[in-house]
Amino acid sequence: MGKVILVLVIVALIVFTAVLAVQADSRQTRHLPKVVWLAAIILLPGLGAICWWLLGRPTGHITAPVVAPDDDPEFLRRL
């Protein structure tokens, strides 16, 4: 019974971490590209997820520069 619970916890950790990694901004992931992090999370059960939490997830300290609407090509394209 204990092994089943351990496996379920590891699977839940992998799924939860993979969902967070998919939703993370590619420009803010640390150390490796987002695709590599996803591969590590899936291919290295447990270890990949722990490495994501410690080394890869965005910390919120990196911010995009503020751009005025008339300087933002995406905004101008939508007009």
C-alpha positions as CSV (number, residue, x, y, z in Angstrom):
1,M,0.0,0.0,0.0
2,G,2.9,2.4,0.8
3,K,4.4,1.9,-2.6
4,V,1.2,2.7,-4.4
5,I,0.9,5.9,-2.5
6,L,4.5,6.8,-3.3
7,V,3.9,6.2,-7.0
8,L,0.7,8.3,-6.9
9,V,2.5,11.1,-5.2
10,I,5.3,11.0,-7.8
11,V,2.8,10.9,-10.7
12,A,0.9,13.8,-9.2
13,L,4.1,15.8,-8.8
14,I,5.1,15.1,-12.4
15,V,1.7,16.1,-13.8
16,F,1.4,19.2,-11.7
17,T,4.9,20.3,-12.6
18,A,4.5,19.6,-16.3
19,V,1.3,21.7,-16.3
20,L,3.1,24.6,-14.6
21,A,6.0,24.3,-17.0
22,V,3.7,24.4,-20.0
23,Q,2.0,27.5,-18.7
24,A,5.3,29.3,-17.8
25,D,6.6,32.1,-20.1
26,S,9.4,30.8,-22.3
27,R,11.3,34.0,-21.8
28,Q,11.4,33.6,-18.0
29,T,12.4,29.9,-17.6
30,R,15.8,29.7,-16.1
31,H,18.9,27.8,-17.2
32,L,17.3,25.7,-20.0
33,P,14.7,26.2,-22.7
34,K,11.1,25.3,-21.7
35,V,11.1,22.2,-24.1
36,V,14.1,20.8,-22.4
37,W,12.6,21.3,-19.0
38,L,9.4,19.5,-20.1
39,A,11.5,16.6,-21.4
40,A,13.4,16.4,-18.1
41,I,10.2,16.5,-16.0
42,I,8.7,13.6,-18.0
43,L,11.8,11.5,-18.7
44,L,13.4,11.8,-15.2
45,P,10.5,10.9,-12.9
46,G,10.7,12.9,-9.7
47,L,14.2,14.3,-10.3
48,G,13.1,16.4,-13.3
49,A,10.2,17.9,-11.3
50,I,12.5,18.7,-8.4
51,C,15.1,20.3,-10.6
52,W,12.3,22.4,-12.3
53,W,11.2,23.7,-8.9
54,L,14.7,24.5,-7.8
55,L,16.4,25.6,-11.0
56,G,14.0,26.2,-13.8
57,R,10.7,27.8,-12.8
58,P,10.3,31.6,-13.3
59,T,10.9,33.5,-10.0
60,G,8.9,36.6,-11.0
61,H,12.1,38.7,-10.8
62,I,12.4,39.0,-14.5
63,T,10.1,41.5,-16.0
64,A,9.5,42.6,-19.5
65,P,10.3,46.2,-20.3
66,V,7.4,48.6,-20.3
67,V,6.6,49.7,-23.8
68,A,4.3,52.6,-24.7
69,P,1.4,51.6,-26.9
70,D,2.6,53.6,-29.8
71,D,6.0,51.9,-29.6
72,D,4.5,48.4,-29.4
73,P,4.4,46.8,-32.9
74,E,1.8,44.1,-31.6
75,F,-0.5,46.8,-30.4
76,L,-0.2,48.8,-33.6
77,R,-0.9,45.6,-35.7
78,R,-4.1,45.0,-33.8
79,L,-5.5,48.5,-34.6
